[in-house]
Amino acid sequence: MRNEYIKIEDEVGYVKDTRTGAILNINRNEVEAARERKKLRKLQEQELEEMKETVHDLKNEMSEVKQLLNKIAERL
């Protein structure tokens, strides 16, 4: 079965799939740019999550340091 597409009036780079009714972007440059934006967004989200984990770890380590300093101060 072959898909047939109809050009959409006044919209360059978009067609309608007659079988599914879906509107498709056939402009390869736009599609590739969207993929790159998605990839960048995922990398930024991953970087943010790593920073959150680092901050959490630093808070835990600071808490441990404070506890140790309190123990040292009690012995003095």
Phi and psi restraints in degrees (range 20) as a CNS / XPLOR table:
assign (resid 1 and name C) (resid 2 and name N)
       (resid 2 and name CA) (resid 2 and name C) 1.0 -104.7 20.0 2
assign (resid 2 and name N) (resid 2 and name CA)
       (resid 2 and name C) (resid 3 and name N) 1.0 132.8 20.0 2
assign (resid 2 and name C) (resid 3 and name N)
       (resid 3 and name CA) (resid 3 and name C) 1.0 -75.3 20.0 2
assign (resid 3 and name N) (resid 3 and name CA)
       (resid 3 and name C) (resid 4 and name N) 1.0 138.7 20.0 2
assign (resid 3 and name C) (resid 4 and name N)
       (resid 4 and name CA) (resid 4 and name C) 1.0 -117.3 20.0 2
assign (resid 4 and name N) (resid 4 and name CA)
       (resid 4 and name C) (resid 5 and name N) 1.0 141.4 20.0 2
assign (resid 4 and name C) (resid 5 and name N)
       (resid 5 and name CA) (resid 5 and name C) 1.0 -121.0 20.0 2
assign (resid 5 and name N) (resid 5 and name CA)
       (resid 5 and name C) (resid 6 and name N) 1.0 145.8 20.0 2
assign (resid 5 and name C) (resid 6 and name N)
       (resid 6 and name CA) (resid 6 and name C) 1.0 -116.4 20.0 2
assign (resid 6 and name N) (resid 6 and name CA)
       (resid 6 and name C) (resid 7 and name N) 1.0 130.8 20.0 2
assign (resid 6 and name C) (resid 7 and name N)
       (resid 7 and name CA) (resid 7 and name C) 1.0 -66.5 20.0 2
assign (resid 7 and name N) (resid 7 and name CA)
       (resid 7 and name C) (resid 8 and name N) 1.0 143.6 20.0 2
assign (resid 7 and name C) (resid 8 and name N)
       (resid 8 and name CA) (resid 8 and name C) 1.0 -94.2 20.0 2
assign (resid 8 and name N) (resid 8 and name CA)
       (resid 8 and name C) (resid 9 and name N) 1.0 130.4 20.0 2
assign (resid 8 and name C) (resid 9 and name N)
       (resid 9 and name CA) (resid 9 and name C) 1.0 -59.7 20.0 2
assign (resid 9 and name N) (resid 9 and name CA)
       (resid 9 and name C) (resid 10 and name N) 1.0 139.6 20.0 2
assign (resid 9 and name C) (resid 10 and name N)
       (resid 10 and name CA) (resid 10 and name C) 1.0 61.8 20.0 2
assign (resid 10 and name N) (resid 10 and name CA)
       (resid 10 and name C) (resid 11 and name N) 1.0 14.1 20.0 2
assign (resid 10 and name C) (resid 11 and name N)
       (resid 11 and name CA) (resid 11 and name C) 1.0 -129.2 20.0 2
assign (resid 11 and name N) (resid 11 and name CA)
       (resid 11 and name C) (resid 12 and name N) 1.0 102.3 20.0 2
assign (resid 11 and name C) (resid 12 and name N)
       (resid 12 and name CA) (resid 12 and name C) 1.0 -78.0 20.0 2
assign (resid 12 and name N) (resid 12 and name CA)
       (resid 12 and name C) (resid 13 and name N) 1.0 132.1 20.0 2
assign (resid 12 and name C) (resid 13 and name N)
       (resid 13 and name CA) (resid 13 and name C) 1.0 92.1 20.0 2
assign (resid 13 and name N) (resid 13 and name CA)
       (resid 13 and name C) (resid 14 and name N) 1.0 1.7 20.0 2
assign (resid 13 and name C) (resid 14 and name N)
       (resid 14 and name CA) (resid 14 and name C) 1.0 -122.4 20.0 2
assign (resid 14 and name N) (resid 14 and name CA)
       (resid 14 and name C) (resid 15 and name N) 1.0 141.3 20.0 2
assign (resid 14 and name C) (resid 15 and name N)
       (resid 15 and name CA) (resid 15 and name C) 1.0 -135.5 20.0 2
assign (resid 15 and name N) (resid 15 and name CA)
       (resid 15 and name C) (resid 16 and name N) 1.0 162.3 20.0 2
assign (resid 15 and name C) (resid 16 and name N)
       (resid 16 and name CA) (resid 16 and name C) 1.0 -111.0 20.0 2
assign (resid 16 and name N) (resid 16 and name CA)
       (resid 16 and name C) (resid 17 and name N) 1.0 129.1 20.0 2
assign (resid 16 and name C) (resid 17 and name N)
       (resid 17 and name CA) (resid 17 and name C) 1.0 -78.1 20.0 2
assign (resid 17 and name N) (resid 17 and name CA)
       (resid 17 and name C) (resid 18 and name N) 1.0 117.6 20.0 2
assign (resid 17 and name C) (resid 18 and name N)
       (resid 18 and name CA) (resid 18 and name C) 1.0 -69.9 20.0 2
assign (resid 18 and name N) (resid 18 and name CA)
       (resid 18 and name C) (resid 19 and name N) 1.0 -22.5 20.0 2
assign (resid 18 and name C) (resid 19 and name N)
       (resid 19 and name CA) (resid 19 and name C) 1.0 -79.0 20.0 2
assign (resid 19 and name N) (resid 19 and name CA)
       (resid 19 and name C) (resid 20 and name N) 1.0 -43.7 20.0 2
assign (resid 19 and name C) (resid 20 and name N)
       (resid 20 and name CA) (resid 20 and name C) 1.0 -104.9 20.0 2
assign (resid 20 and name N) (resid 20 and name CA)
       (resid 20 and name C) (resid 21 and name N) 1.0 -18.0 20.0 2
assign (resid 20 and name C) (resid 21 and name N)
       (resid 21 and name CA) (resid 21 and name C) 1.0 82.2 20.0 2
assign (resid 21 and name N) (resid 21 and name CA)
       (resid 21 and name C) (resid 22 and name N) 1.0 2.3 20.0 2
assign (resid 21 and name C) (resid 22 and name N)
       (resid 22 and name CA) (resid 22 and name C) 1.0 -72.7 20.0 2
assign (resid 22 and name N) (resid 22 and name CA)
       (resid 22 and name C) (resid 23 and name N) 1.0 143.7 20.0 2
assign (resid 22 and name C) (resid 23 and name N)
       (resid 23 and name CA) (resid 23 and name C) 1.0 -92.5 20.0 2
assign (resid 23 and name N) (resid 23 and name CA)
       (resid 23 and name C) (resid 24 and name N) 1.0 124.9 20.0 2
assign (resid 23 and name C) (resid 24 and name N)
       (resid 24 and name CA) (resid 24 and name C) 1.0 -116.2 20.0 2
assign (resid 24 and name N) (resid 24 and name CA)
       (resid 24 and name C) (resid 25 and name N) 1.0 139.1 20.0 2
assign (resid 24 and name C) (resid 25 and name N)
       (resid 25 and name CA) (resid 25 and name C) 1.0 -91.3 20.0 2
assign (resid 25 and name N) (resid 25 and name CA)
       (resid 25 and name C) (resid 26 and name N) 1.0 116.4 20.0 2
assign (resid 25 and name C) (resid 26 and name N)
       (resid 26 and name CA) (resid 26 and name C) 1.0 -104.7 20.0 2
assign (resid 26 and name N) (resid 26 and name CA)
       (resid 26 and name C) (resid 27 and name N) 1.0 7.0 20.0 2
assign (resid 26 and name C) (resid 27 and name N)
       (resid 27 and name CA) (resid 27 and name C) 1.0 -81.2 20.0 2
assign (resid 27 and name N) (resid 27 and name CA)
       (resid 27 and name C) (resid 28 and name N) 1.0 105.6 20.0 2
assign (resid 27 and name C) (resid 28 and name N)
       (resid 28 and name CA) (resid 28 and name C) 1.0 -59.9 20.0 2
assign (resid 28 and name N) (resid 28 and name CA)
       (resid 28 and name C) (resid 29 and name N) 1.0 -36.8 20.0 2
assign (resid 28 and name C) (resid 29 and name N)
       (resid 29 and name CA) (resid 29 and name C) 1.0 -63.7 20.0 2
assign (resid 29 and name N) (resid 29 and name CA)
       (resid 29 and name C) (resid 30 and name N) 1.0 -44.0 20.0 2
assign (resid 29 and name C) (resid 30 and name N)
       (resid 30 and name CA) (resid 30 and name C) 1.0 -65.1 20.0 2
assign (resid 30 and name N) (resid 30 and name CA)
       (resid 30 and name C) (resid 31 and name N) 1.0 -41.9 20.0 2
assign (resid 30 and name C) (resid 31 and name N)
       (resid 31 and name CA) (resid 31 and name C) 1.0 -63.1 20.0 2
assign (resid 31 and name N) (resid 31 and name CA)
       (resid 31 and name C) (resid 32 and name N) 1.0 -44.8 20.0 2
assign (resid 31 and name C) (resid 32 and name N)
       (resid 32 and name CA) (resid 32 and name C) 1.0 -64.8 20.0 2
assign (resid 32 and name N) (resid 32 and name CA)
       (resid 32 and name C) (resid 33 and name N) 1.0 -40.4 20.0 2
assign (resid 32 and name C) (resid 33 and name N)
       (resid 33 and name CA) (resid 33 and name C) 1.0 -62.8 20.0 2
assign (resid 33 and name N) (resid 33 and name CA)
       (resid 33 and name C) (resid 34 and name N) 1.0 -39.6 20.0 2
assign (resid 33 and name C) (resid 34 and name N)
       (resid 34 and name CA) (resid 34 and name C) 1.0 -64.9 20.0 2
assign (resid 34 and name N) (resid 34 and name CA)
       (resid 34 and name C) (resid 35 and name N) 1.0 -40.1 20.0 2
assign (resid 34 and name C) (resid 35 and name N)
       (resid 35 and name CA) (resid 35 and name C) 1.0 -63.1 20.0 2
assign (resid 35 and name N) (resid 35 and name CA)
       (resid 35 and name C) (resid 36 and name N) 1.0 -42.1 20.0 2
assign (resid 35 and name C) (resid 36 and name N)
       (resid 36 and name CA) (resid 36 and name C) 1.0 -63.9 20.0 2
assign (resid 36 and name N) (resid 36 and name CA)
       (resid 36 and name C) (resid 37 and name N) 1.0 -41.7 20.0 2
assign (resid 36 and name C) (resid 37 and name N)
       (resid 37 and name CA) (resid 37 and name C) 1.0 -62.1 20.0 2
assign (resid 37 and name N) (resid 37 and name CA)
       (resid 37 and name C) (resid 38 and name N) 1.0 -41.4 20.0 2
assign (resid 37 and name C) (resid 38 and name N)
       (resid 38 and name CA) (resid 38 and name C) 1.0 -64.5 20.0 2
assign (resid 38 and name N) (resid 38 and name CA)
       (resid 38 and name C) (resid 39 and name N) 1.0 -43.1 20.0 2
assign (resid 38 and name C) (resid 39 and name N)
       (resid 39 and name CA) (resid 39 and name C) 1.0 -61.8 20.0 2
assign (resid 39 and name N) (resid 39 and name CA)
       (resid 39 and name C) (resid 40 and name N) 1.0 -44.6 20.0 2
assign (resid 39 and name C) (resid 40 and name N)
       (resid 40 and name CA) (resid 40 and name C) 1.0 -63.1 20.0 2
assign (resid 40 and name N) (resid 40 and name CA)
       (resid 40 and name C) (resid 41 and name N) 1.0 -43.1 20.0 2
assign (resid 40 and name C) (resid 41 and name N)
       (resid 41 and name CA) (resid 41 and name C) 1.0 -61.1 20.0 2
assign (resid 41 and name N) (resid 41 and name CA)
       (resid 41 and name C) (resid 42 and name N) 1.0 -42.6 20.0 2
assign (resid 41 and name C) (resid 42 and name N)
       (resid 42 and name CA) (resid 42 and name C) 1.0 -64.1 20.0 2
assign (resid 42 and name N) (resid 42 and name CA)
       (resid 42 and name C) (resid 43 and name N) 1.0 -40.8 20.0 2
assign (resid 42 and name C) (resid 43 and name N)
       (resid 43 and name CA) (resid 43 and name C) 1.0 -63.2 20.0 2
assign (resid 43 and name N) (resid 43 and name CA)
       (resid 43 and name C) (resid 44 and name N) 1.0 -40.6 20.0 2
assign (resid 43 and name C) (resid 44 and name N)
       (resid 44 and name CA) (resid 44 and name C) 1.0 -65.8 20.0 2
assign (resid 44 and name N) (resid 44 and name CA)
       (resid 44 and name C) (resid 45 and name N) 1.0 -40.8 20.0 2
assign (resid 44 and name C) (resid 45 and name N)
       (resid 45 and name CA) (resid 45 and name C) 1.0 -63.5 20.0 2
assign (resid 45 and name N) (resid 45 and name CA)
       (resid 45 and name C) (resid 46 and name N) 1.0 -40.7 20.0 2
assign (resid 45 and name C) (resid 46 and name N)
       (resid 46 and name CA) (resid 46 and name C) 1.0 -64.3 20.0 2
assign (resid 46 and name N) (resid 46 and name CA)
       (resid 46 and name C) (resid 47 and name N) 1.0 -42.7 20.0 2
assign (resid 46 and name C) (resid 47 and name N)
       (resid 47 and name CA) (resid 47 and name C) 1.0 -63.3 20.0 2
assign (resid 47 and name N) (resid 47 and name CA)
       (resid 47 and name C) (resid 48 and name N) 1.0 -42.0 20.0 2
assign (resid 47 and name C) (resid 48 and name N)
       (resid 48 and name CA) (resid 48 and name C) 1.0 -63.2 20.0 2
assign (resid 48 and name N) (resid 48 and name CA)
       (resid 48 and name C) (resid 49 and name N) 1.0 -42.2 20.0 2
assign (resid 48 and name C) (resid 49 and name N)
       (resid 49 and name CA) (resid 49 and name C) 1.0 -64.1 20.0 2
assign (resid 49 and name N) (resid 49 and name CA)
       (resid 49 and name C) (resid 50 and name N) 1.0 -40.0 20.0 2
assign (resid 49 and name C) (resid 50 and name N)
       (resid 50 and name CA) (resid 50 and name C) 1.0 -64.2 20.0 2
assign (resid 50 and name N) (resid 50 and name CA)
       (resid 50 and name C) (resid 51 and name N) 1.0 -38.8 20.0 2
assign (resid 50 and name C) (resid 51 and name N)
       (resid 51 and name CA) (resid 51 and name C) 1.0 -65.4 20.0 2
assign (resid 51 and name N) (resid 51 and name CA)
       (resid 51 and name C) (resid 52 and name N) 1.0 -40.1 20.0 2
assign (resid 51 and name C) (resid 52 and name N)
       (resid 52 and name CA) (resid 52 and name C) 1.0 -60.8 20.0 2
assign (resid 52 and name N) (resid 52 and name CA)
       (resid 52 and name C) (resid 53 and name N) 1.0 -43.3 20.0 2
assign (resid 52 and name C) (resid 53 and name N)
       (resid 53 and name CA) (resid 53 and name C) 1.0 -63.5 20.0 2
assign (resid 53 and name N) (resid 53 and name CA)
       (resid 53 and name C) (resid 54 and name N) 1.0 -40.4 20.0 2
assign (resid 53 and name C) (resid 54 and name N)
       (resid 54 and name CA) (resid 54 and name C) 1.0 -63.3 20.0 2
assign (resid 54 and name N) (resid 54 and name CA)
       (resid 54 and name C) (resid 55 and name N) 1.0 -44.4 20.0 2
assign (resid 54 and name C) (resid 55 and name N)
       (resid 55 and name CA) (resid 55 and name C) 1.0 -62.1 20.0 2
assign (resid 55 and name N) (resid 55 and name CA)
       (resid 55 and name C) (resid 56 and name N) 1.0 -42.7 20.0 2
assign (resid 55 and name C) (resid 56 and name N)
       (resid 56 and name CA) (resid 56 and name C) 1.0 -60.8 20.0 2
assign (resid 56 and name N) (resid 56 and name CA)
       (resid 56 and name C) (resid 57 and name N) 1.0 -45.1 20.0 2
assign (resid 56 and name C) (resid 57 and name N)
       (resid 57 and name CA) (resid 57 and name C) 1.0 -62.3 20.0 2
assign (resid 57 and name N) (resid 57 and name CA)
       (resid 57 and name C) (resid 58 and name N) 1.0 -42.1 20.0 2
assign (resid 57 and name C) (resid 58 and name N)
       (resid 58 and name CA) (resid 58 and name C) 1.0 -64.1 20.0 2
assign (resid 58 and name N) (resid 58 and name CA)
       (resid 58 and name C) (resid 59 and name N) 1.0 -39.5 20.0 2
assign (resid 58 and name C) (resid 59 and name N)
       (resid 59 and name CA) (resid 59 and name C) 1.0 -61.1 20.0 2
assign (resid 59 and name N) (resid 59 and name CA)
       (resid 59 and name C) (resid 60 and name N) 1.0 -44.4 20.0 2
assign (resid 59 and name C) (resid 60 and name N)
       (resid 60 and name CA) (resid 60 and name C) 1.0 -62.6 20.0 2
assign (resid 60 and name N) (resid 60 and name CA)
       (resid 60 and name C) (resid 61 and name N) 1.0 -43.3 20.0 2
assign (resid 60 and name C) (resid 61 and name N)
       (resid 61 and name CA) (resid 61 and name C) 1.0 -65.1 20.0 2
assign (resid 61 and name N) (resid 61 and name CA)
       (resid 61 and name C) (resid 62 and name N) 1.0 -39.9 20.0 2
assign (resid 61 and name C) (resid 62 and name N)
       (resid 62 and name CA) (resid 62 and name C) 1.0 -63.2 20.0 2
assign (resid 62 and name N) (resid 62 and name CA)
       (resid 62 and name C) (resid 63 and name N) 1.0 -38.1 20.0 2
assign (resid 62 and name C) (resid 63 and name N)
       (resid 63 and name CA) (resid 63 and name C) 1.0 -63.2 20.0 2
assign (resid 63 and name N) (resid 63 and name CA)
       (resid 63 and name C) (resid 64 and name N) 1.0 -42.4 20.0 2
assign (resid 63 and name C) (resid 64 and name N)
       (resid 64 and name CA) (resid 64 and name C) 1.0 -63.2 20.0 2
assign (resid 64 and name N) (resid 64 and name CA)
       (resid 64 and name C) (resid 65 and name N) 1.0 -42.3 20.0 2
assign (resid 64 and name C) (resid 65 and name N)
       (resid 65 and name CA) (resid 65 and name C) 1.0 -62.1 20.0 2
assign (resid 65 and name N) (resid 65 and name CA)
       (resid 65 and name C) (resid 66 and name N) 1.0 -43.2 20.0 2
assign (resid 65 and name C) (resid 66 and name N)
       (resid 66 and name CA) (resid 66 and name C) 1.0 -61.2 20.0 2
assign (resid 66 and name N) (resid 66 and name CA)
       (resid 66 and name C) (resid 67 and name N) 1.0 -42.3 20.0 2
assign (resid 66 and name C) (resid 67 and name N)
       (resid 67 and name CA) (resid 67 and name C) 1.0 -62.1 20.0 2
assign (resid 67 and name N) (resid 67 and name CA)
       (resid 67 and name C) (resid 68 and name N) 1.0 -44.3 20.0 2
assign (resid 67 and name C) (resid 68 and name N)
       (resid 68 and name CA) (resid 68 and name C) 1.0 -64.9 20.0 2
assign (resid 68 and name N) (resid 68 and name CA)
       (resid 68 and name C) (resid 69 and name N) 1.0 -40.7 20.0 2
assign (resid 68 and name C) (resid 69 and name N)
       (resid 69 and name CA) (resid 69 and name C) 1.0 -64.0 20.0 2
assign (resid 69 and name N) (resid 69 and name CA)
       (resid 69 and name C) (resid 70 and name N) 1.0 -38.7 20.0 2
assign (resid 69 and name C) (resid 70 and name N)
       (resid 70 and name CA) (resid 70 and name C) 1.0 -63.5 20.0 2
assign (resid 70 and name N) (resid 70 and name CA)
       (resid 70 and name C) (resid 71 and name N) 1.0 -41.1 20.0 2
assign (resid 70 and name C) (resid 71 and name N)
       (resid 71 and name CA) (resid 71 and name C) 1.0 -62.8 20.0 2
assign (resid 71 and name N) (resid 71 and name CA)
       (resid 71 and name C) (resid 72 and name N) 1.0 -43.3 20.0 2
assign (resid 71 and name C) (resid 72 and name N)
       (resid 72 and name CA) (resid 72 and name C) 1.0 -62.5 20.0 2
assign (resid 72 and name N) (resid 72 and name CA)
       (resid 72 and name C) (resid 73 and name N) 1.0 -44.3 20.0 2
assign (resid 72 and name C) (resid 73 and name N)
       (resid 73 and name CA) (resid 73 and name C) 1.0 -63.3 20.0 2
assign (resid 73 and name N) (resid 73 and name CA)
       (resid 73 and name C) (resid 74 and name N) 1.0 -34.8 20.0 2
assign (resid 73 and name C) (resid 74 and name N)
       (resid 74 and name CA) (resid 74 and name C) 1.0 -66.7 20.0 2
assign (resid 74 and name N) (resid 74 and name CA)
       (resid 74 and name C) (resid 75 and name N) 1.0 -32.2 20.0 2
assign (resid 74 and name C) (resid 75 and name N)
       (resid 75 and name CA) (resid 75 and name C) 1.0 -78.3 20.0 2
assign (resid 75 and name N) (resid 75 and name CA)
       (resid 75 and name C) (resid 76 and name N) 1.0 -16.7 20.0 2
